[in-house]
Amino acid sequence: MTDQFDRAQELDAHYLRQALEAHRRRMPKGESRTHCLECGEEIPEARRASVSGCRYCIDCAEEFERMERK
């Protein structure tokens, strides 16, 4: 028989999977840009290779994330 703690862990894992899947759907896809859409600075090759479909440099992406949290 499943006890409360096992059920709580199952629910936690379920919600984590849902959150990760939602995040993956929001991630940009396709070819990365060579220059940031916001500031025009060049996006480093390492970032373009590791973040598929990136459109912003690290500084602008961090600023957007800070604004979303408010």
PANU-215604 format. One record per residue: residue number from 1; x negated, y negated, z of N, C-alpha, C in turn. Coordinates in steps of 0.1 Angstrom, whole numbers, always signed. Example, Ala and Ser with C-alpha at 12.3 -4.5 7.8 and 13.67 -1.06 7.14 Angstrom:
BEGIN
k:1; n_px:-132; n_py:+57; n_pz:+78; ca_px:-123; ca_py:+45; ca_pz:+78; c_px:-132; c_py:+33; c_pz:+78
k:2; n_px:-128; n_py:+22; n_pz:+71; ca_px:-137; ca_py:+11; ca_pz:+71; c_px:-129; c_py:+0; c_pz:+79
// end
This chain:
BEGIN
k:1; n_px:-8; n_py:+12; n_pz:+0; ca_px:+0; ca_py:+0; ca_pz:+0; c_px:-9; c_py:-12; c_pz:+0
k:2; n_px:-5; n_py:-23; n_pz:-8; ca_px:-12; ca_py:-35; ca_pz:-9; c_px:-9; c_py:-44; c_pz:+3
k:3; n_px:-19; n_py:-49; n_pz:+10; ca_px:-16; ca_py:-58; ca_pz:+21; c_px:-16; c_py:-73; c_pz:+16
k:4; n_px:-14; n_py:-82; n_pz:+25; ca_px:-13; ca_py:-96; ca_pz:+22; c_px:-26; c_py:-101; c_pz:+15
k:5; n_px:-37; n_py:-97; n_pz:+21; ca_px:-50; ca_py:-102; ca_pz:+16; c_px:-53; c_py:-97; c_pz:+2
k:6; n_px:-50; n_py:-85; n_pz:-1; ca_px:-51; ca_py:-80; ca_pz:-15; c_px:-43; c_py:-88; c_pz:-25
k:7; n_px:-30; n_py:-90; n_pz:-21; ca_px:-21; ca_py:-98; ca_pz:-30; c_px:-26; c_py:-112; c_pz:-31
k:8; n_px:-31; n_py:-118; n_pz:-21; ca_px:-36; ca_py:-132; ca_pz:-22; c_px:-48; c_py:-132; c_pz:-31
k:9; n_px:-57; n_py:-122; n_pz:-31; ca_px:-69; ca_py:-122; ca_pz:-40; c_px:-64; c_py:-120; c_pz:-54
k:10; n_px:-54; n_py:-111; n_pz:-56; ca_px:-48; ca_py:-109; ca_pz:-70; c_px:-43; c_py:-122; c_pz:-75
k:11; n_px:-35; n_py:-130; n_pz:-67; ca_px:-29; ca_py:-142; ca_pz:-72; c_px:-40; c_py:-153; c_pz:-75
k:12; n_px:-50; n_py:-153; n_pz:-66; ca_px:-62; ca_py:-162; ca_pz:-68; c_px:-68; c_py:-159; c_pz:-81
k:13; n_px:-71; n_py:-147; n_pz:-84; ca_px:-78; ca_py:-143; ca_pz:-97; c_px:-69; c_py:-146; c_pz:-109
k:14; n_px:-56; n_py:-144; n_pz:-107; ca_px:-46; ca_py:-147; ca_pz:-118; c_px:-46; c_py:-162; c_pz:-121
k:15; n_px:-46; n_py:-171; n_pz:-111; ca_px:-46; ca_py:-185; ca_pz:-113; c_px:-59; c_py:-190; c_pz:-118
k:16; n_px:-70; n_py:-184; n_pz:-114; ca_px:-83; ca_py:-187; ca_pz:-120; c_px:-84; c_py:-184; c_pz:-134
k:17; n_px:-79; n_py:-172; n_pz:-138; ca_px:-79; ca_py:-169; ca_pz:-152; c_px:-71; c_py:-178; c_pz:-161
k:18; n_px:-59; n_py:-182; n_pz:-155; ca_px:-50; ca_py:-192; ca_pz:-162; c_px:-57; c_py:-205; c_pz:-164
k:19; n_px:-64; n_py:-210; n_pz:-154; ca_px:-71; ca_py:-223; ca_pz:-154; c_px:-82; c_py:-222; c_pz:-164
k:20; n_px:-90; n_py:-212; n_pz:-164; ca_px:-101; ca_py:-210; ca_pz:-174; c_px:-96; c_py:-210; c_pz:-188
k:21; n_px:-85; n_py:-203; n_pz:-190; ca_px:-79; ca_py:-202; ca_pz:-204; c_px:-74; c_py:-215; c_pz:-209
k:22; n_px:-68; n_py:-223; n_pz:-200; ca_px:-63; ca_py:-236; ca_pz:-203; c_px:-75; c_py:-245; c_pz:-207
k:23; n_px:-85; n_py:-244; n_pz:-199; ca_px:-97; ca_py:-252; ca_pz:-202; c_px:-103; c_py:-248; c_pz:-215
k:24; n_px:-104; n_py:-236; n_pz:-218; ca_px:-109; ca_py:-231; ca_pz:-231; c_px:-101; c_py:-237; c_pz:-243
k:25; n_px:-88; n_py:-237; n_pz:-241; ca_px:-79; ca_py:-242; ca_pz:-252; c_px:-82; c_py:-257; c_pz:-254
k:26; n_px:-85; n_py:-264; n_pz:-244; ca_px:-88; ca_py:-279; ca_pz:-245; c_px:-101; c_py:-282; c_pz:-251
k:27; n_px:-110; n_py:-273; n_pz:-250; ca_px:-124; ca_py:-275; ca_pz:-255; c_px:-124; c_py:-277; c_pz:-270
k:28; n_px:-132; n_py:-287; n_pz:-275; ca_px:-133; ca_py:-289; ca_pz:-289; c_px:-139; c_py:-277; c_pz:-296
k:29; n_px:-135; n_py:-275; n_pz:-309; ca_px:-140; ca_py:-264; ca_pz:-316; c_px:-146; c_py:-270; c_pz:-329
k:30; n_px:-154; n_py:-261; n_pz:-336; ca_px:-159; ca_py:-265; ca_pz:-349; c_px:-173; c_py:-271; c_pz:-347
k:31; n_px:-177; n_py:-278; n_pz:-358; ca_px:-191; ca_py:-283; ca_pz:-358; c_px:-192; c_py:-296; c_pz:-349
k:32; n_px:-203; n_py:-296; n_pz:-342; ca_px:-206; ca_py:-308; ca_pz:-334; c_px:-210; c_py:-320; c_pz:-342
k:33; n_px:-207; n_py:-332; n_pz:-337; ca_px:-211; ca_py:-344; ca_pz:-344; c_px:-226; c_py:-347; c_pz:-341
k:34; n_px:-233; n_py:-354; n_pz:-349; ca_px:-247; ca_py:-358; ca_pz:-347; c_px:-248; c_py:-370; c_pz:-339
k:35; n_px:-237; n_py:-379; n_pz:-339; ca_px:-237; ca_py:-391; ca_pz:-331; c_px:-224; c_py:-393; c_pz:-324
k:36; n_px:-225; n_py:-399; n_pz:-312; ca_px:-214; ca_py:-400; ca_pz:-303; c_px:-203; c_py:-409; c_pz:-309
k:37; n_px:-191; n_py:-405; n_pz:-308; ca_px:-179; ca_py:-413; ca_pz:-313; c_px:-177; c_py:-426; c_pz:-305
k:38; n_px:-181; n_py:-426; n_pz:-293; ca_px:-179; ca_py:-438; ca_pz:-284; c_px:-190; c_py:-448; c_pz:-286
k:39; n_px:-203; n_py:-444; n_pz:-284; ca_px:-214; ca_py:-454; ca_pz:-284; c_px:-223; c_py:-454; c_pz:-296
k:40; n_px:-222; n_py:-443; n_pz:-304; ca_px:-230; ca_py:-442; ca_pz:-316; c_px:-244; c_py:-436; c_pz:-314
k:41; n_px:-247; n_py:-433; n_pz:-301; ca_px:-260; ca_py:-427; ca_pz:-299; c_px:-261; c_py:-413; c_pz:-304
k:42; n_px:-273; n_py:-409; n_pz:-308; ca_px:-275; ca_py:-396; ca_pz:-313; c_px:-273; c_py:-385; c_pz:-302
k:43; n_px:-266; n_py:-375; n_pz:-305; ca_px:-263; ca_py:-364; ca_pz:-296; c_px:-275; c_py:-354; c_pz:-297
k:44; n_px:-282; n_py:-351; n_pz:-286; ca_px:-294; ca_py:-342; ca_pz:-287; c_px:-290; c_py:-328; c_pz:-293
k:45; n_px:-299; n_py:-323; n_pz:-301; ca_px:-297; ca_py:-310; ca_pz:-307; c_px:-293; c_py:-299; c_pz:-297
k:46; n_px:-300; n_py:-299; n_pz:-285; ca_px:-297; ca_py:-289; ca_pz:-275; c_px:-282; c_py:-290; c_pz:-271
k:47; n_px:-277; n_py:-302; n_pz:-269; ca_px:-263; ca_py:-303; ca_pz:-265; c_px:-254; c_py:-299; c_pz:-277
k:48; n_px:-257; n_py:-302; n_pz:-289; ca_px:-248; ca_py:-298; ca_pz:-300; c_px:-248; c_py:-283; c_pz:-302
k:49; n_px:-259; n_py:-277; n_pz:-299; ca_px:-260; ca_py:-262; ca_pz:-300; c_px:-253; c_py:-255; c_pz:-289
k:50; n_px:-253; n_py:-261; n_pz:-277; ca_px:-247; ca_py:-254; ca_pz:-265; c_px:-232; c_py:-257; c_pz:-264
k:51; n_px:-227; n_py:-269; n_pz:-269; ca_px:-213; ca_py:-273; ca_pz:-267; c_px:-207; c_py:-274; c_pz:-281
k:52; n_px:-201; n_py:-263; n_pz:-285; ca_px:-195; ca_py:-263; ca_pz:-298; c_px:-184; c_py:-274; c_pz:-300
k:53; n_px:-186; n_py:-281; n_pz:-311; ca_px:-176; ca_py:-292; ca_pz:-314; c_px:-177; c_py:-304; c_pz:-305
k:54; n_px:-189; n_py:-306; n_pz:-299; ca_px:-190; ca_py:-318; ca_pz:-290; c_px:-189; c_py:-331; c_pz:-299
k:55; n_px:-183; n_py:-341; n_pz:-293; ca_px:-181; ca_py:-354; ca_pz:-300; c_px:-187; c_py:-366; c_pz:-293
k:56; n_px:-191; n_py:-364; n_pz:-281; ca_px:-196; ca_py:-375; ca_pz:-273; c_px:-210; c_py:-371; c_pz:-267
k:57; n_px:-218; n_py:-381; n_pz:-265; ca_px:-231; ca_py:-379; ca_pz:-257; c_px:-228; c_py:-376; c_pz:-243
k:58; n_px:-238; n_py:-372; n_pz:-236; ca_px:-236; ca_py:-368; ca_pz:-222; c_px:-230; c_py:-379; c_pz:-213
k:59; n_px:-236; n_py:-391; n_pz:-215; ca_px:-232; ca_py:-403; ca_pz:-207; c_px:-217; c_py:-406; c_pz:-210
k:60; n_px:-213; n_py:-407; n_pz:-222; ca_px:-199; ca_py:-410; ca_pz:-225; c_px:-190; c_py:-399; c_pz:-220
k:61; n_px:-194; n_py:-386; n_pz:-222; ca_px:-185; ca_py:-375; ca_pz:-217; c_px:-183; c_py:-376; c_pz:-202
k:62; n_px:-194; n_py:-379; n_pz:-195; ca_px:-193; ca_py:-380; ca_pz:-180; c_px:-184; c_py:-392; c_pz:-176
k:63; n_px:-185; n_py:-403; n_pz:-184; ca_px:-176; ca_py:-414; ca_pz:-181; c_px:-161; c_py:-411; c_pz:-183
k:64; n_px:-158; n_py:-404; n_pz:-194; ca_px:-145; ca_py:-399; ca_pz:-197; c_px:-140; c_py:-390; c_pz:-185
k:65; n_px:-148; n_py:-381; n_pz:-181; ca_px:-144; ca_py:-372; ca_pz:-170; c_px:-141; c_py:-380; c_pz:-157
k:66; n_px:-150; n_py:-390; n_pz:-154; ca_px:-147; ca_py:-398; ca_pz:-142; c_px:-134; c_py:-405; c_pz:-143
k:67; n_px:-131; n_py:-410; n_pz:-155; ca_px:-118; ca_py:-418; ca_pz:-157; c_px:-106; c_py:-408; c_pz:-156
k:68; n_px:-108; n_py:-396; n_pz:-160; ca_px:-97; ca_py:-386; ca_pz:-159; c_px:-94; c_py:-383; c_pz:-145
k:69; n_px:-104; n_py:-383; n_pz:-136; ca_px:-102; ca_py:-379; ca_pz:-122; c_px:-94; c_py:-389; c_pz:-114
k:70; n_px:-94; n_py:-402; n_pz:-119; ca_px:-88; ca_py:-413; ca_pz:-112; c_px:-73; c_py:-412; c_pz:-113
// end
